[in-house]
Amino acid sequence: MTRLFGTDGVRGMANRDLTAELALDLSVAAAHVLGEVGAFEGHRPKAVVGRDPRASGEFLEGAVVAGLASAGVDVFRLGVLPTPAVAYLTEFLGADLGVVLSASHNPAPDNGVKFLARGGLKLDDALEDAIEARMNEQWSRPVGAAVGRVADYPEGGERYIEHLLDTLPNRLDGLKVVVDEANGAAFRVSPEALRRAGAEVIATHVEPDGLNINADCGSTHLAKLKSAVLEHGAHAGIAHDGDADRCLAVDAAGEEVDGDQILAVLALSLRDLDKLAGDTVVGTVMANFGFKQAMQREGLNFVETAVGDRYVLEAMRAGGYVLGGEQSGHVILTEHATTGDGTLTALHLLARMAATGRSLADLAAVMHKLPQVMINVKDVDKSRAATSGELAQAVTEAEAELGETGRVLLRPSGTEPLVRVMVEAEDAEQARRLAQHLADVVKTALG
């Protein structure tokens, strides 16, 4: 059977895959599992629930709140707030459980349910499996004073903004910034935090109607942000996704600054502040080869993980590191957050600009981004990718041609019947040629 939980909670098309009944059952099961592992021991259990602005979030929020309260958990409704704000408030309010209703960068018809443990950390796989196993079981329902109570917590956004501002090493005075909020969860808090930090802010896509989240805007569609930066003569542009756990940027010339480049800028910033634990940055196998070269040149260490911010965070916690992230813009600063936080990332990126007086393009030039070509080869037997001799030979030949000037990565998708082929090289045409050749071999060998 397919596992219900994916790498980032339970997701699907709302009201078809992810129904009110499923959301309610998940919440009841989560309450039972956490209760049995001792998370509620000695006190009345408490949860916080936040969501992004999707129309389906309204009824899914009702289902989650009903499930938790019926299982005896007191619930604070946070309303529309980014995923990292819910994580922060889970810890700030001493909640035993946090719940986020969001499908991140996906289109409006999708939604998701993500659970956070005490402290604002993602649940581990074992707890998620236990929740799935307990769904739809018979249970003894609390009555009277034992049922959970429900209250709103409207000051959550203000508490989160105050927290963000408290993390800054310096103000952002003198910077003009365009922010694209993707008509998503951070449409209020992110521009407000930037303004209070001293920046002049032009906020775009801050009119969510429940259906326009991520629609031709935000971190997955940067064209409008690039144009707005040029139109307003801004020093930088910032783009978030629907739940604002990621951040991409645009420099004053309208050129994209991706997650690898942001990570490189923040690594040097933290090093100069003597706050980069172990002189180490954590990233994934998808990090651009130019990023690794830059870290080596700057005398910093790079710890590589599987793709996924949860694996980045696991490595950071295991090694005591404070900075990690992905090319997609998930950046984790564990001194201040338990998850990727797009607004926090933007604030610290801009703080580096303000502190040094350097442009974003100049700061990002610490790394030379190698041309990277990715091809998704669909409808193949991805389970044979690691054992195919024909494929191994083709990869060996491509790596020999690249030498020290690039790299090859073949990665079976974790969720789809496809294999991802990625080639990086100093020469873009060479990267395209080798990637297409390898994609053809994958199709032949595994098709």
Disulfide bonds with the S-S distance in Angstrom:
none
